[in-house]
Structures are given as C-alpha cells and as structure tokens.
Amino acid sequence: MRWVRAEYWLARKLLPDVYSNDALITFNTHGFMDDPAFRRAYERGARALGEDQDWYQWHWRVHVGLWAAANASRLEGDFVECGVSYGFLSSAIMEYLDWDRLGKTFYLLDTFTGLDPRFVTAGERESGALEASQAHLRDGLYVDSVESVRANFAEWSNHRIIVGAVPETLDQVDADEVAYLHIDMNCAPPEVAALRHFWPRMTPGGYVLLDDYANRGREEQRDAMDELAVELGVPICTLPTGQGLIIKPAR
C-alpha cells in the first residue's frame, strides 16, 4: 500500500500514544518498537520490498512473528513458510536470530506469481480473489518473480526456496521435524493442505502462525482452519493483529 489509511493517521494525530496501523488501533504499549534488535530485524525485513519499503506497516505482526520464531529456535526442527512473497517476515526472522548460526534450514515456499487458479475455491472466485491477486501483481503488492527473492536471501546459507504451488510442492520439504510454520497464502485449500501436511512433523511445543486468520474478507480461510483445528484437536488463538496462533501440544 502506497498510502496511509485516513483512520490510522487520524488516530495517531488525536491520540499520539496509540499504536495505529495494519488494522490495529490500541492504547496498549508498543515499547517493543524501541528495542534495537526489533528495529534491526524490522528494517531488514522491509528491505526485502526494495524501493517501496513503506508499503507495509507491519510492526505488531512482525513482533508476533519474531516472538514465535525466537521460541521455536530453541526447539528441535526446521522452519517453514508457505506464502513468502518478497520475504518480509522471514527476512526479519533470519536477521533477528542470526540465522546461519542455528544450524536449521528455513524452507520458503511460494508460486512467486500470485494465486494459482487451480486451488482457489468457488467462494473465493466469487469474492474476486483471482482479480485481486492479478491487481496486486501489477501494482507490486505481490512479488512477480523469484529472482529478486533469491537475491534478498542470498546473505544466508541455510535456506531453500521452493517455487510452485502448494500442495504440489510440500513433498520437497525434507525436514523431519518442524518447529515453526508460517502460513500466508490468501487461499483456503493450500493453507489447509499445508497445516495438514506438516502437523505430524511439528515438534511438541512448535509454533504455527496463520497470517490472515481473523482478517475481514478471509472468512473462508478462517472457517476452513477452524474445521481442521477441530479435527486435530487443538485450539486456534485469535490475535488482534488478525493472525491466528497454534502451539503444538506436548505428547
């Protein structure tokens, strides 16, 4: 987004101490934004966007992602992200954790060309998901080539970029255990397929972060994940950032 929504600007103008961005307005402290480690990680994530580093104002979402990743880094298992785009959050995590020292692999899966029409539901088609995806590719909100993504992650050795549509590419992740799974594909069937595929490999205590779980307009994704969560016997925590959080129970 190249513009700032008026309500966020107005909230900050009238109430200077509130956090107001990314569909979240809160009076609660956001002192984490002053933490030098957070600032370095956030700035590194933003650099993945190239020239348009102000598109996203994702501070609180990135804070949640860094928290989950930092805790997951202490567990056995690799990291997986399904839905990478430019690599904002994953770059921030790798910077925050000094990635290559951990001895883990970060698997990064995406089409890198927007939504694959084969895996879009009828309801999502009716809501204009495919048209929105194409518009985001044209205006640069979605990455349209994997080459810039490869360049972005070139400073780290322990990662694998997997190009193609989920669920077709899931078998290319050869991790025996997964400690952190981030799902952000803006489409219900591949998101459900990813969680179903990796759940048996999730380390007890491992973290699953769903990017769009509580966002308005993403009801089909939320309903599908809720149904799978019942099947798996694990609750999803709804966060005010719009994210959903699952922690794999101990055996």
N, C-alpha and C positions, 0 to 999 in steps of 0.2 A: 504494500500500500504506500503510495507516494504522498498521501495526505493524512492529516491528523483529524480524527472524527471530532466534531464540534463539542459533543458532550464531554469528552475527555479533557479537552482544552478548557472548557468552562469550569469543570470540577476543580481542575488544578488552579485556575485563576481565582475562584471564590474560596477554595479551601487548600491553601498551599501545602499543607502537610499530608494530604491524602495521596494514596497511590491510585492513579487513574490511567489505565492503558489496557489494551488487549482484552476487552470485555470485562474488566475487573476494576471496580471502584471500591476502595476500602480505607477505613480510618486506621486500621492496624499498622503497626510499624513495619517499614520495609528497609530496616537498617542493613540488611544483607547486601544492599546495593552499594554500600560504602566499603565493603570488605575488599581489600586489594586482590585477593585470589579470585573472588567472584568477578570483579571488574576485568581482570586479565582474561578470564575464561569467556566472559560475555563478548568482549571486544574481539577475541579470536573467532568466536562463532559468527559474529557479524561480518568479519572479513570474508567469510565464505560467500557472501552475497555479492562480492565485487564492488562496483561503484555505488550500488544502491543499498548501503548499509543501514539506512534508516527506515527501510520498508517495515520491518517488524519492530514492535516494542514489546518484547517477549520476556521481560525481566523476571516476572514471578514464575512463568512456566519454565524458564531455564533454571531458576533457583530450585524448583522441584526436581527437575531432571538431574541437576548436579548432586542434590541430596541423595536421590535414589542410586545414582551411579557410584557415588562415594561409598555408600553402604554395601552395594553389590561388589565393589572392588575387593572387599575383604573376604568374599566367599569364593569357593571353587566354581569355575565356569567362565565361559567367554561372554561377550556382549553381542547383541544382535539388534539392528534397527531395520524395520520394514517400512519403507517410505522415508527416503533420505532427502530428496530434492537437492538443494545446494549443500546441505550438510551443516546447517547452523548449530543445532543442538549437539550432534555428535562431535563436531569440531570443538565446541566449548567443553564437552566432557573430556576429550582427549588432552586438551590443554590443561584442564583443572587437575587431572590425575597424573600428569606427566606419563602419558600412555605407555610408551615403549618399555618403561621400567617394570611394568606389572607382569609381563610375560603372558598376557592374554591376547586373543585376537578379537577385533571388532569387525563383525560381518555387516556389510552395508548393502541392502537390497532395494532396488527401485527399477522401474522401467526407464526412468530419466527422460521420459517423453509424455508424461501425464497419465491419465487413466486409460487402462486397456478396456475397450468396449465389451470384450467377451465376458468380463467379470463384473459388470455393472447390472444391478437388479432393475426390474421393470419400474419399481417405485423411484429409484434413483434417476432413471432415464426421464421419467415424467417430471421430476423436480428440476431437470436441467443440468444434471451433474456433468454430462459429457460436454455440453456447450460451455459450462463454467470452466472445465478443465482446458478446453481449447483456448478460451479467452485468457486464462492465466498463463498459458504457454506464450501467447502473443505478447502479453504485457510484461512478461518477465517474472511474474509471481512464482511460477513453476520453472524449474530448470528444464532446458530443452536439449541438452547434450551431456553425455557422461564425461567428456574431455575436461571441462572446467572443474568437474568434481574430482577427477583423478589428480589434477594439478593442486587442488585445495588440500587433499590428504597426503600429498607426496612427502611431507616432512615426517610422517610416521611410517614405520615399517610394518607394525603388527596390525594390519587391517586387510580385508578383502572386499573389493567392490564387485557385487554380483548384479549383472544387468539382465533385466527381463521381468516378466510379470509374476507376482505371487498369485496362486500357489505353485506355479510351474518351476520356480527356482529354489523352492525350500530345501529340496534334497541336496543342493550344492553347499549347504551349510553343514560342515562335517564336525561341528563341535559335539563332544559327548555330553557336556553339561553347559547350561546357560544360566548366568547369574543375573543378567539384565536384558530385558526385552522391551524395546520401544516400538509401538505400532502407530503409524500415521499415514494411512493410505487413502483416506477420504472415501472409502467404499467398503460396504459391509462384507461381501463374500471373501475377499482376500484377507481382511482383518481377522475374521473368524477362523479362516484356514490357518493363518499364522499362529494364533494362540493355540488352536487345537494341536497343531504340529509340534510346537515347542514345549507345550505344557509338561509332557512326560520327562523332558530333559531339564526342566527348570530345577535348579538347586533348591533344596528346602531353605526358606528364607529369602529366595530370589525375588527380584522386583520386575513387575510388568507395568509399564506406563502406557496408557491409552491417550493419545493426544486430543482427540475430538469427542471424547465420550459424552460430555454434557453440553456441548455446543448446540445452540439453536440451529435447526435445519439439519441436524445429524441424527434425527430420531431413529432412523432405520439402523444406523450403526449401533446406537445405544441398545435398542431392543434386541438386536442380534447378539450383542455381547452379553446382555443380561440373561438371555436364554442359554448361552454357552456356560455362563458362570454358574447357573443352577445345575447344569449337567456336571460341571467339575466340582461342585460343592464348595465354592469359595466366593465370598462377597467382594463386590467392587466398591471401593470408596470413591464417592463423587467429590471432586475438589472444586473450589470456586474459580479456579483458573480454566475450568472446562475439561480438565484432564480426569481420567479415571486411574485408580491405583489398586493393584492387586499384589499381595505378598504371598508367595507360595508357602503353605503351612508346613511346619516341621513334620517329619514322618511320624 
